[in-house]
Amino acid sequence: MNTFFLIIVVLPALEIFLMIKIGGKIGALNTLGLIFFTAIIGVYYARIQGIQTIRSGIKSMYENKAPIYEILSGASIALAALLLIVPGFFSDLIGFLLLIPISRKILLKIFLRGREIDKSNINRKTIDGEIVDKDKDEL
């Protein structure tokens, strides 16, 4: 209930408050231009970071490692792109923080603190085999 209340009521109220304050300082047209500018720049950088994350994930899989960080990083980049498209200055700030690799690592460590990833299935050996049916005549 508290998270739902925060997302639905408090965050839009904070975004509206910041838009009014910043719009009062720099003007309405400049505020609209800044919102569109951050959306365009943010999506462009999200695309670049996403491509780098895909390359890193392929490299990890090629080295026979599980690309766990790359999967989480890709999800956070997608969230960052969404936050940058949504109009508002607070969401843009969080979106840009998720795009920067250093701050993304810090935020992922904070978010995943106390959660342990199950690594029991990562390095299992696979044994190949085949089933041979004997004909009934040979019995």
C-alpha positions in Angstrom: 0.0 0.0 0.0 2.8 2.4 0.9 4.7 1.8 -2.4 1.5 2.1 -4.4 0.6 5.4 -2.6 4.2 6.7 -3.3 4.1 5.9 -7.0 0.5 7.0 -7.7 0.3 10.2 -5.6 3.6 11.5 -4.3 5.8 11.1 -7.4 3.4 13.0 -9.8 2.9 15.7 -7.1 6.7 16.1 -6.8 7.0 16.2 -10.6 4.3 18.9 -10.9 5.9 20.9 -8.0 9.3 20.8 -9.7 7.9 21.8 -13.1 6.1 24.8 -11.6 9.3 25.9 -9.7 11.6 25.5 -12.6 9.1 26.9 -15.0 8.8 30.0 -12.8 12.6 30.5 -13.0 13.4 29.8 -16.6 10.0 30.2 -18.3 7.3 27.9 -19.7 8.7 27.4 -23.2 12.2 26.8 -21.9 10.8 24.2 -19.5 9.0 22.4 -22.3 12.2 22.5 -24.4 14.2 21.1 -21.5 11.7 18.2 -21.0 11.9 17.3 -24.7 15.7 17.7 -24.8 16.2 15.4 -21.8 13.9 12.8 -23.3 15.8 12.8 -26.7 19.3 12.8 -25.1 18.3 10.2 -22.5 16.8 7.7 -25.1 19.9 8.2 -27.3 22.3 7.4 -24.4 20.0 4.5 -23.3 20.4 3.0 -26.7 24.2 3.3 -26.5 24.4 1.8 -23.0 22.0 -1.0 -24.1 24.2 -2.0 -27.0 27.2 -2.0 -24.7 25.4 -4.2 -22.2 24.3 -6.6 -24.9 28.0 -6.9 -26.1 29.1 -7.5 -22.5 26.4 -10.1 -22.0 27.5 -12.0 -25.2 31.1 -11.8 -24.0 30.1 -13.3 -20.6 28.2 -16.1 -22.2 31.1 -16.8 -24.6 33.4 -17.0 -21.5 30.9 -19.5 -20.1 29.8 -17.2 -17.3 26.2 -16.3 -16.4 25.4 -12.8 -17.5 23.5 -11.9 -14.3 24.9 -8.3 -14.0 24.2 -7.7 -17.7 20.6 -8.8 -17.4 20.0 -6.6 -14.4 21.9 -3.8 -16.1 19.8 -4.1 -19.2 16.6 -4.0 -17.1 17.8 -0.9 -15.3 18.7 0.8 -18.7 15.1 0.0 -20.0 13.7 1.5 -16.8 16.0 4.5 -17.2 14.7 5.1 -20.8 11.1 4.9 -19.6 11.9 7.4 -16.8 13.5 9.7 -19.3 10.6 9.6 -21.7 8.1 10.4 -18.9 8.0 14.2 -18.5 9.4 15.4 -15.2 12.7 16.5 -13.7 12.8 14.0 -10.8 12.2 11.1 -13.1 14.9 12.4 -15.4 17.4 12.6 -12.6 16.7 9.0 -11.6 16.8 8.0 -15.3 20.2 9.6 -15.8 21.6 8.1 -12.6 20.5 4.6 -14.0 22.3 5.3 -17.3 25.7 6.1 -15.7 27.5 2.8 -15.2 29.1 3.7 -11.9 25.9 4.9 -10.3 24.0 2.0 -11.8 26.4 -0.4 -10.1 25.9 1.4 -6.8 22.1 1.5 -7.1 22.0 -2.2 -8.1 24.1 -3.1 -5.0 21.8 -1.1 -2.8 18.7 -2.7 -4.3 20.1 -6.2 -4.2 21.6 -6.0 -0.7 20.4 -8.9 1.4 19.3 -10.9 -1.6 21.5 -13.8 -2.6 21.5 -15.1 -6.2 21.1 -18.8 -6.4 24.3 -20.0 -8.2 23.6 -23.7 -7.8 22.3 -24.1 -11.4 25.0 -22.0 -13.1 28.0 -24.4 -13.4 26.3 -27.7 -13.8 27.8 -30.3 -16.1 25.7 -31.8 -18.8 26.0 -35.5 -19.6 24.8 -36.6 -23.1 23.3 -40.0 -23.6 20.9 -41.8 -25.8 18.2 -44.4 -25.3 18.6 -47.6 -27.3 15.5 -49.7 -27.7 16.1 -53.4 -28.2 13.9 -55.2 -30.6 11.5 -57.7 -29.2 13.1 -60.4 -31.4 16.4 -60.2 -29.6 14.9 -61.0 -26.3 
